[in-house]
Amino acid sequence: MASRVLRIGLIPGDGIGREVIPAGRRILESLPSSFNLKFEFADLQAGFETFERTGAALPDRTVEVLRKECDGALFGAVSSPTKAVKGYSSPIVALRKKLDLYANVRPVKSVRTAAKPIDMVIVRENTEDLYVKEERTIERSESEGGKYAEAIKRISERASSRIATMAGEIALRRQKIRESGSSSSIHSRPLVTITHKSNVLSQTDGLFRTASRSALSNPKFSGVTIEEQIVDSMVYKLFRQPEDYDVIVAPNLYGDILSDGAAALVGSLGLVPSANVGEGFAIGEPCHGSAPDIEGKGIANPIATLRSTALMLEFLNEEEAAARIYAAVDGNLEDGKLLTPDLGGKATTEEVVEDILKRL
């Protein structure tokens, strides 16, 4: 049977992105030949350093190559400045909009040696909410209270419906894997938790709630249990009872906060993958930032990138290859002999990658 050829864009970005994205390429190139997969790669640029060098954080060529030539991509990290820089905006946020990557999917899973088992996926709407970045500052006199700033929170029925649909589909797929016996999941049935704040934001979050419920009422989700959780109590329960959750779906801001908070439950952002997903395209993206404090030291944890690579493959319909990568990573973590400093170990990036490649 002829091999399937996948062309993958590689966008290291800033900081440790340049150290971990090569690990993603290596694991793809090292997949056993039995998967009948071949890979071609396009080296592309984006990030704050690209902006400083060229004046564009997301060059047009990067977008065009991804759109016209690639099946998927790996994105490293971005060093976004804390203060406003004229002309600069986040390239990953721009990519999500330009390629209509409407879902950010973040699995959070503990290894079997953890004291409290965790196995959840946070599905975050990726294109709107406060992240439409429509803000303004209005000047007023001191007698009027001084200047104030405001931001638009935009929620649409279309975006809410399709993110809820994806959450339902992920819940069904996870259940299928459980029933096949190829998963050690702690869950026995599919569950989707809709997270919102409609008790206060009755129009915006209210629309997200009703549109999500409507989408998940589709008969194909009849085997999925649907529940709701107000976001503030969701944060509390996420830390107190993480084992209760299977798939969580949330608007952009809440999903962002919940995702990073959930990463703390499994020890490090260096373990947590994500994928930005649209119709027929996925960008794997580790959840950690550019980590300038450890840049160049060779100790960045590559596992979030390797898991993101596997997650990208999942959404490119290569679930078996993805499962092989997940198993190799889990083996490294369960063994516990080669861990990077963020996990309390002394291993280098290269040592961890080499160990996982051997397990592959």
N, C-alpha and C positions, 0 to 999 in steps of 0.2 A: 504494500500500500504506500502511495506517495506521501511524503511528509508534508505536514501543514507548515507553511512559512508565516511567521508573525514578525512584523516590523515594529520595533519598539523605540520610541523616543526616549532619550536619556537627558534629563535636565537636573544636573547636580545642584544648581543654585549657589547658595552661600555656605560658608563655614563647614561644618562636618558633613554637609550634603555631598561635598566632593570626596569624602572618605567612605561614605556608606553606599552611594549609588553604584560604584563599581562592584560592590558585593552583590547587588541585585543582578547585574549583568553576568557575573561569574556563576551564580546559581542557575540561571536560565541556560547558560552554555553547558552546564554540567548535568543537566537532566538526562537520565538514561535514554538510550536510543529507542527503547520499547515504546516511548510515548509518541514517536513519529512527529516530533516537533523540531523545527529549525528556526533560528532567530536571526534577524538582521537588525542593526541598530543605527539610529540617527542621533548624533551628538548635537544637542541644542542648548541655547542659553536663555536664562532668565534670572532675575534677582536684583538685589540692591547694588551689588558690585557691578553687575551688567549695566544698571542705570547710571552709576557713577562714571563708567567707562564710555557708554554709548549714548546716554540720554534717554534710553528706553528700558524700563524694567522688564517688559515683555515684548521683544522684537517681533515685528510682523512675520519674519521668516519662521520663527518658532511656531507661531499659530498656524501658518500655512502648511508647514511640513506635517504637523500633527493632524491637521484636518484632511489633507489630501493624500498623505503617504503612509500614515501609521495606523496600526490596529489598537495600540495602547501606548502607555508611557509610564516612566518612573520619575517622580519629582522629589528632590532632596529636601532642602530647607531654605528659608528666606530670612535675611537679617533686616527686618523692617525697623526703621528708626522710631524711637518713642515720641519724637517731636515731628511736627509736620515739615516735610521737605517739598518745596514747590516742584510740581510735575511728577512726583512719585506716588504710586499706589501699588498695592500688593499684586504681584503677578499671578499668584495662585488664585486669588479671588477673580481677577480678570479672566483667567483661563476657564474657570468654572462657568462664567457667563458666556464667553465667546464660543465655547464648545457645548454649551447647554448641559453641563455635567450637574444635573439637578439633585443628585444624592451624594452625601458623604456617608460612607458606611464604615463603622469602626467596631470590629469585634474586640471584646475584652475577655480574656480567658486565662485562668490560673492553670498551672501544671498540677498534676495529680498529687504532688507532695505538699500543696498548700493546705494550711489549717482550715480555711473556709473556701469551698469550691465556688468558682465564679465562671459562668459561661453565658455571656450576653452579647448582643449586637446592638449598637446605637445607630439608628438611621436618621440622619439629620438633613432637613431640607437645606439646599445649598445655594439658592439663587436670590432669596429675598429676605424678608424680615428687616431688622435694623441694618443688615449688611448691604442694603441697596446704597448705603453711604450718601444719602441725601440729607445733609446737615446744613445748618446756617447759624450764625451768631448775630444777634440783634443788639444794637447799642441803645441804651436808655440812660437817662440822667440818674444821678444818685437818688434824687427824690422819688424816682419811679422804680427804684430797686437795683439800678445798675444793669449792665448787659446780661443777656441770657442766651442760651443755646438750645436748639431743638433739633430732633432727628425724626425722619419719617420711618415708621414701622409698617411695612407693606406685606400683607398676606393675601394671596389669591386662592380662589377655589381650585383652579387648575393645578397649581403647584402643590397645594395641600393634598389633593386627590391622588396625584401620581406618586408622591412620596409615601403616602399611606399604602398605596397599592404595592410599591416595592417592598415595604416592610412586611406586608402580608405574604408576598412571594418568597422573601427570605425565610420567614417563619416556616412556610411549607417545605422549602428546600432543606432547612435544618432538620425538620422532622423526618424527611425522606432518608437523610443520611443516618439519623438515629436508628430508624427501622431497618436499615441495611446492615447494622451491626458494625459499621466502620467509624463510629463515633463513641467516645466515652462521656457523652454529655450527661449533666446532672438532671436534665429536664426530661419529663415523660410525655409532654404534649406541647403543641405550639401555642405561644402566648404573645400577643402584641399589646404593649402599654402605650396609650396615647398620652403625651405629656403636654400640658398647656397651663395657662393662667386665665381662663375665661371667666372666672369669678370676679376678676377685676377688669380685664381687657375683653369686654363682652363682644366687641365687634371684630377685632383682629384675631385674638386667640379663640374667640367664639366661632369664627369662620373656620379656622384650622380644625377645631374639634368636630364641627358638624360635617365638614367635607371629608375628614378622615374616617369618621364613623360611616358615612355614606359609601365611601370607596370600599371599606372592609365589610360592608353588608353584602357584597357580591357573593353569589352562591359558591364560587370556587374557594372562598375562605370559610365555608361553613364549619370546617374542622378546627378553626383557629379561635381560641378564646380571646375576646377583646375586653380590655379594661382601660380605665382612665386614671391619671394621677396628676394633681396640681403640682407645678414644678418645684415649689419650695419644699413640700412634703416629700416629693420625689427625691430630692437631694438627701434628705434625712434617711429615707428608707433605702436608698442606694448604698449608703455606707453601713447601715445597720443590718440590712437583709439583702445583700447583693445576690444571694443564691435564688431569690424569688423571681428574678427577671430573665426573660428570654430575648425578646426583641423590643426595643424602645424606639418610638418614633416621635420626633420633636421638631418644632420650628428651628430656624438657623441658630439663633443666639443660645437658646436653652440646650440645643444639641451640642453646641461647641463647649459649653460649660460642663455638661454632664459627661462628655467624652473625656475631657482632661481630668475631671474628678475621678472617674472610674479607673483611669490609668493608675492612680495612686493605690488602688486596691490590689493591683498585681505587682507592685514594687517599683515600677519605673516607666516613664514615657518612652524609654528606649526599647520597650517590649511591644508597644501598641501600634498596630498598623491601621491604615485607612485606605479607602479607595474613593475617588471622585468618579461617579458613574453617570453616564448618559445612555442614549440609545445606541448600542453597539460599540461603545468606546469606554475605556476605563483608565484612569491614572492612579497608580499606586503611590501613596505618599505617607511616609512615616510621620507619626504625630509629634515627634520632638521638633524643637527649633534648630537654629544654626549653631547653638552652644559655643559661643566664642571663647568661653573659659577653658574648653578642652580642645579647641581647634588645633590641628597639627601635632597633637600628642600621641595619636595612634591608639586611643583608648575608647573611642566612640562605640557605643553598642550598635552592632549592625542588625540586630534581630528584628526591630520594627521595620526596617527596610526589606529584609528577607520575607517577613510575613506579608508586607504590602505587595511584594512581587507575587506571592502566591495568591493573594486576594485579587490582584489584577487578572491573573490567569483564571480564577473562578468566573469572573464576569466576562471573560473571553471564551467561556464554555470549555475550559480545560481543567475540570474539577479534579481529575485523578492526578494530574501533574501537581496541582496545588496541594493536594493531600499529602503527596510525597515530601514536599518542602515543609509543610506543617509538622509532619512526623519527625523529620530530621532536626528541626528547631526544638521541638518538645523534648527530644532525646537529649540534646545538649543541656537544656534547662533542668531536666530531671536528674541527670548525672551530676550537675552542679560543680564539676571540677574546673571548668573553663568559663568563668563569668567575668564580665567587665566591671570596673570599679563602681558604676551606678548600682550594681547588684551585690556589692560587697566583695567582689573578687579582684584579681590582679591581672587578668588576661588582657591581651591587646585585641584590637579589632581583627587583625590578621589571624590570630590564634583561634578566635571564635569562628571566623569564617571557615578556616581550614577544618576545624572539628565538624562543623555542620556539613561541609562538602563530603567528608568521609562518611558521615551517617547517611547522606543522600543515596 
